[in-house]
């Protein structure tokens, strides 16, 4: 047997073992996909993939071969994502609103795949996950201008679901119209009252008549159906694309910092791992006893555990007049052990306590 034949035989044997390992890796990817589906995680986790590349490269001693290994492991993870994408394509994602609404857009940006299912209101979308009809719900939690979405926060406190992800979606309003229209054709604009308010100077400067609609997506749909060059809508670029409209002018809202935070609500909480990761956050919700210093003691306990509070808000409890619960967001990650210790200590001053979820800070 020639040397080349021996080497090729060795490669064949290596390929055989690699095929077995590849199948084993893809079976593990199936479990990852199932977990991501159960806790409402998107398929792509860029930080995790960077960590895999950095760690695995240390296993390759030859620096030249290591350069090629980077391509190999990167492509392997790309294939794994494609497989997970196929497995998760049947995922059902609830949201409140209509096709083209910001929640619909946010759900698409977060997950990329899956069936986005609209519901008439926040409660219906939330309950669809509780009942198992949907795998997760994407609901707005806060707007940088309008403040927190009280109904959603109340359901998080009183209901069984958890927040497994929070994503910031910048709100950008565009002037859109039917194809062939130009800005000088527009006489009237229609949109949600909040969008009209945020674009008030632009509307006034252009002497447009304005008409309120239930939401920006319905306004865009109406303009598409009217087929009238003199009527424009104020909505997002993504919404315009959905309804076949042309963007006449971008970013007509005065503020460049208008952002809505969307939460991913799931039936199970998620562990984001490393406590020191700066982008990690967790949510605590609790009531305090009607005793002097109870709130102060709760805050001190959280601080003694080394957690920096980034948010502290109170919300009225609907079932008890003049009673309130508190919503707290903290930097860091709670391990199962730390969560138990923290809950035990807080029980001395808190009547009700819920570790309502964990998330990484991300912008869509």
C-alpha positions as CSV (number, residue, x, y, z in Angstrom):
1,X,0.0,0.0,0.0
2,X,1.4,3.4,-1.0
3,X,1.8,6.3,1.5
4,X,-1.0,8.2,-0.3
5,X,-3.3,5.3,0.1
6,X,-2.5,5.0,3.8
7,X,-3.1,8.7,4.3
8,X,-6.4,8.6,2.5
9,X,-7.4,5.6,4.5
10,X,-6.6,7.6,7.7
11,X,-8.7,10.5,6.4
12,X,-11.6,8.2,5.6
13,X,-11.4,6.9,9.2
14,X,-11.3,10.4,10.6
15,X,-14.2,11.5,8.4
16,X,-16.2,8.5,9.7
17,X,-15.6,9.5,13.3
18,X,-16.3,13.2,12.5
19,X,-19.6,12.2,10.9
20,X,-20.6,10.4,14.1
21,X,-19.5,13.4,16.2
22,X,-21.4,15.8,13.8
23,X,-24.6,13.8,14.2
24,X,-24.0,13.8,18.0
25,X,-23.5,17.6,18.0
26,X,-26.7,18.1,15.9
27,X,-28.7,15.9,18.4
28,X,-27.4,18.3,21.1
29,X,-28.5,21.2,19.0
30,X,-32.0,19.7,19.0
31,X,-32.1,19.9,22.8
32,X,-30.9,23.5,22.6
33,X,-33.6,24.4,20.1
34,X,-36.2,22.8,22.4
35,X,-34.9,24.7,25.4
36,X,-34.9,28.0,23.4
37,X,-38.5,27.4,22.3
38,X,-39.6,26.6,25.9
39,X,-38.1,29.8,27.3
40,X,-38.7,32.1,24.3
41,X,-35.1,32.6,23.3
42,X,-34.1,33.6,19.8
43,X,-31.9,31.2,17.8
44,X,-28.8,33.5,17.4
45,X,-26.8,34.2,20.6
46,X,-23.8,36.2,19.3
47,X,-22.1,36.3,22.7
48,X,-22.3,32.6,23.1
49,X,-20.9,31.9,19.6
50,X,-17.9,34.3,20.2
51,X,-17.2,32.4,23.4
52,X,-17.3,29.1,21.6
53,X,-14.8,30.3,18.9
54,X,-12.4,31.8,21.5
55,X,-12.5,28.7,23.8
56,X,-12.3,26.1,21.0
57,X,-9.4,27.8,19.3
58,X,-7.3,27.1,22.3
59,X,-7.6,23.3,21.6
60,X,-5.7,23.8,18.3
61,X,-2.0,24.1,18.9
62,X,-0.8,24.9,15.4
63,X,-1.3,28.7,14.8
64,X,-1.7,28.3,11.0
65,X,-4.3,25.5,11.3
66,X,-6.0,27.5,14.0
67,X,-6.8,30.2,11.4
68,X,-8.7,27.6,9.3
69,X,-10.4,26.1,12.4
70,X,-12.0,29.5,13.1
71,X,-13.8,29.2,9.7
72,X,-14.6,25.5,10.4
73,X,-16.3,26.1,13.8
74,X,-18.0,29.3,12.6
75,X,-19.5,27.4,9.7
76,X,-20.5,24.5,12.0
77,X,-22.4,26.8,14.2
78,X,-24.1,28.4,11.2
79,X,-25.3,24.9,10.1
80,X,-26.5,24.3,13.7
81,X,-28.5,27.5,13.6
82,X,-30.0,26.5,10.3
83,X,-31.1,23.2,11.8
84,X,-32.5,24.9,14.9
85,X,-34.3,27.3,12.6
86,X,-36.0,24.3,10.9
87,X,-36.9,22.8,14.2
88,X,-38.3,26.0,15.6
89,X,-40.2,27.1,12.5
90,X,-43.5,25.9,14.1
91,X,-43.1,28.1,17.2
92,X,-46.1,30.2,17.9
93,X,-45.5,33.8,19.1
94,X,-48.4,35.8,20.5
95,X,-48.5,39.6,20.3
96,X,-51.2,42.3,20.7
97,X,-52.2,44.2,17.6
98,X,-52.3,43.7,13.9
99,X,-49.8,42.7,11.2
100,X,-47.4,45.6,10.8
101,X,-47.8,46.9,14.4
102,X,-44.6,47.5,16.4
103,X,-45.2,44.3,18.4
104,X,-45.4,42.3,15.2
105,X,-42.2,43.9,14.0
106,X,-40.5,43.3,17.3
107,X,-41.5,39.6,17.3
108,X,-40.1,39.2,13.8
109,X,-36.8,40.9,14.7
110,X,-36.4,38.9,17.9
111,X,-37.1,35.4,16.6
112,X,-36.8,35.6,12.8
113,X,-38.8,32.4,12.5
114,X,-42.1,31.1,13.9
115,X,-45.7,31.9,13.5
116,X,-46.6,35.4,14.8
117,X,-50.2,35.2,16.1
118,X,-52.1,38.4,16.7
119,X,-54.5,38.9,19.6
120,X,-57.0,41.7,20.3
121,X,-55.4,42.9,23.5
122,X,-52.5,42.3,26.0
123,X,-54.6,39.9,28.2
124,X,-55.6,37.6,25.4
125,X,-52.0,37.4,24.1
126,X,-50.7,36.7,27.7
127,X,-53.3,34.1,28.4
128,X,-52.6,32.3,25.1
129,X,-49.2,31.4,26.6
130,X,-50.7,30.4,29.9
131,X,-53.0,28.0,28.2
132,X,-50.3,26.6,26.0
133,X,-51.9,27.9,22.8
134,X,-48.8,29.8,22.0
135,X,-45.1,29.2,23.1
136,X,-44.4,32.8,24.1
137,X,-45.8,36.4,23.9
138,X,-44.0,39.6,22.9
139,X,-45.6,42.5,24.8
140,X,-44.6,46.1,25.4
141,X,-43.3,46.8,28.9
142,X,-42.3,50.4,28.7
143,X,-41.9,53.4,26.4
144,X,-39.2,56.0,26.9
145,X,-41.8,58.7,26.6
146,X,-45.1,57.2,27.8
147,X,-43.6,55.2,30.7
148,X,-44.4,51.7,31.8
149,X,-47.3,49.7,30.3
150,X,-49.2,49.2,33.5
151,X,-51.5,46.4,32.4
152,X,-48.6,44.2,31.2
153,X,-46.6,44.8,34.4
154,X,-49.7,44.0,36.5
155,X,-50.1,40.7,34.7
156,X,-46.4,39.9,35.2
157,X,-46.9,40.4,39.0
158,X,-50.2,38.5,39.4
159,X,-49.8,35.9,36.6
160,X,-47.7,32.7,36.2
161,X,-45.5,33.8,33.3
162,X,-41.9,35.1,33.4
163,X,-39.9,37.5,31.4
164,X,-37.1,35.7,29.5
165,X,-35.9,38.5,27.3
166,X,-36.2,42.3,27.0
167,X,-35.5,44.1,23.7
168,X,-35.4,47.8,22.9
169,X,-37.1,48.7,19.7
170,X,-36.4,52.3,18.5
171,X,-39.6,53.9,17.3
172,X,-39.1,55.5,13.9
173,X,-42.1,57.1,12.1
174,X,-42.0,57.6,8.4
175,X,-44.4,59.4,6.0
176,X,-45.6,56.7,3.5
177,X,-48.1,56.7,0.6
178,X,-49.2,54.5,-2.3
179,X,-46.6,53.9,-5.0
180,X,-46.3,56.8,-7.5
181,X,-47.2,59.4,-4.9
182,X,-44.8,62.2,-4.0
183,X,-44.7,64.4,-0.9
184,X,-46.3,67.3,-2.7
185,X,-49.4,65.1,-3.4
186,X,-50.1,64.6,0.3
187,X,-52.9,66.6,1.8
188,X,-54.0,64.4,4.7
189,X,-52.1,62.0,7.1
190,X,-53.6,59.3,9.2
191,X,-52.1,57.4,12.1
192,X,-52.3,56.5,15.8
193,X,-52.8,59.6,18.1
194,X,-49.4,59.0,19.7
195,X,-47.6,58.9,16.4
196,X,-49.4,62.1,15.2
197,X,-48.4,63.8,18.4
198,X,-44.8,62.7,18.0
199,X,-44.8,64.1,14.5
200,X,-46.8,67.3,15.3
201,X,-44.2,69.8,14.1
202,X,-43.7,68.0,10.8
203,X,-47.5,67.8,10.2
204,X,-47.9,71.5,11.1
205,X,-44.9,72.6,9.0
206,X,-46.4,70.8,6.0
207,X,-50.0,71.9,6.6
208,X,-51.3,68.4,6.6
209,X,-54.8,67.5,7.8
210,X,-54.6,64.7,10.3
211,X,-57.0,61.9,11.1
212,X,-56.6,59.5,14.1
213,X,-56.6,55.7,13.6
214,X,-56.5,52.9,16.1
215,X,-52.9,52.1,15.3
216,X,-50.2,52.8,12.8
217,X,-50.6,49.4,11.0
218,X,-54.3,50.0,10.4
219,X,-53.6,53.4,9.1
220,X,-51.1,52.0,6.6
221,X,-53.6,49.3,5.5
222,X,-56.3,52.0,5.0
223,X,-54.0,54.1,2.8
224,X,-53.2,51.0,0.7
225,X,-56.9,50.3,0.3
226,X,-57.8,53.9,-0.5
227,X,-55.3,54.1,-3.4
228,X,-55.5,57.9,-3.0
229,X,-52.3,59.8,-3.7
230,X,-53.4,62.7,-1.4
231,X,-53.6,60.5,1.7
232,X,-50.5,59.4,3.5
233,X,-49.9,57.4,6.7
234,X,-47.4,57.7,9.5
235,X,-45.9,54.3,10.4
236,X,-42.7,52.3,10.3
237,X,-40.7,51.4,7.2
238,X,-41.4,47.7,7.9
239,X,-45.1,48.4,8.1
240,X,-45.0,50.3,4.8
241,X,-43.3,47.3,3.2
242,X,-45.9,44.9,4.4
243,X,-48.8,46.9,2.9
244,X,-46.9,47.8,-0.4
245,X,-46.5,51.5,0.4
246,X,-43.6,53.8,-0.6
247,X,-41.6,55.8,2.0
248,X,-41.7,59.5,1.1
249,X,-39.7,60.8,4.1
250,X,-37.8,59.0,6.8
251,X,-37.8,59.7,10.5
252,X,-40.3,62.5,10.7
253,X,-40.8,62.2,14.5
254,X,-39.0,65.0,16.5
255,X,-37.4,62.7,19.0
256,X,-34.5,60.5,18.1
257,X,-34.6,58.6,21.4
258,X,-38.2,57.3,21.4
259,X,-37.9,53.6,22.3
260,X,-40.2,50.8,23.3
261,X,-39.1,47.9,25.5
262,X,-40.7,44.6,24.6
263,X,-40.6,41.6,26.9
264,X,-40.7,38.0,25.9
265,X,-43.1,36.2,28.2
266,X,-42.8,32.5,28.7
267,X,-44.0,29.7,31.0
268,X,-40.6,29.0,32.4
269,X,-37.8,31.3,33.7
270,X,-34.4,31.3,32.1
271,X,-30.9,31.2,33.5
272,X,-28.5,33.5,31.7
273,X,-25.4,32.2,33.4
274,X,-22.5,34.3,34.4
275,X,-23.4,36.6,37.3
276,X,-20.8,39.3,36.4
277,X,-22.0,39.7,32.8
278,X,-22.8,43.5,32.6
279,X,-25.7,43.1,30.2
280,X,-27.6,40.6,32.5
281,X,-30.6,41.8,34.5
282,X,-33.3,40.2,36.7
283,X,-36.7,41.4,37.8
284,X,-38.0,41.3,41.4
285,X,-41.6,42.1,42.3
286,X,-42.8,42.3,45.9
287,X,-45.1,43.8,48.4
288,X,-43.8,44.9,51.8
289,X,-45.4,44.6,55.2
290,X,-47.3,47.5,56.6
291,X,-44.5,48.3,59.0
292,X,-42.1,51.3,59.3
293,X,-38.9,50.7,57.4
294,X,-40.1,47.6,55.5
295,X,-39.3,49.0,52.0
296,X,-36.0,50.4,53.2
297,X,-35.1,47.0,54.6
298,X,-36.0,45.2,51.4
299,X,-33.8,47.6,49.4
300,X,-30.9,47.2,51.9
301,X,-31.1,43.4,51.6
302,X,-30.8,43.6,47.8
303,X,-27.9,45.9,48.1
304,X,-26.1,43.7,50.6
305,X,-26.1,40.9,48.1
306,X,-24.2,43.2,45.7
307,X,-27.0,43.9,43.2
308,X,-27.3,47.4,41.8
309,X,-30.9,48.4,41.3
310,X,-31.5,50.1,37.9
311,X,-35.3,50.5,38.3
312,X,-37.6,50.9,41.3
313,X,-41.3,51.6,40.7
314,X,-44.5,51.2,42.6
315,X,-47.8,50.0,41.1
316,X,-51.3,50.1,42.8
317,X,-52.8,46.7,43.6
318,X,-56.2,46.5,42.0
319,X,-57.7,44.1,44.6
320,X,-56.6,46.2,47.6
321,X,-57.4,49.9,47.9
322,X,-54.4,52.1,48.5
323,X,-52.0,49.2,48.6
324,X,-49.0,48.9,46.2
325,X,-46.4,46.4,45.0
326,X,-42.9,47.2,43.8
327,X,-41.2,46.5,40.6
328,X,-37.4,46.2,40.7
329,X,-34.8,45.6,38.0
330,X,-31.2,44.7,39.1
331,X,-27.9,44.2,37.3
332,X,-26.5,40.7,37.4
333,X,-27.8,37.1,37.5
334,X,-29.4,35.2,40.3
335,X,-28.3,31.6,40.5
336,X,-30.8,29.1,42.0
337,X,-28.9,29.1,45.3
338,X,-28.6,32.9,45.5
339,X,-32.3,33.2,44.6
340,X,-33.3,31.0,47.6
341,X,-31.1,32.9,50.0
342,X,-32.4,36.3,48.8
343,X,-36.0,35.2,49.0
344,X,-35.4,33.8,52.5
345,X,-33.9,37.1,53.7
346,X,-36.6,39.2,52.0
347,X,-39.4,37.2,53.6
348,X,-38.8,39.1,56.9
349,X,-40.2,42.3,55.3
350,X,-42.0,41.2,52.2
351,X,-45.4,39.5,52.1
352,X,-45.4,38.6,48.4
353,X,-42.3,38.1,46.3
354,X,-41.8,36.9,42.8
355,X,-38.5,36.6,40.9
356,X,-40.3,37.5,37.6
357,X,-37.6,36.8,35.1
358,X,-34.1,37.5,33.8
359,X,-32.9,39.0,30.6
360,X,-30.0,40.5,28.6
361,X,-30.1,44.1,27.5
362,X,-30.4,44.1,23.7
363,X,-31.4,46.6,21.0
364,X,-33.2,45.4,17.9
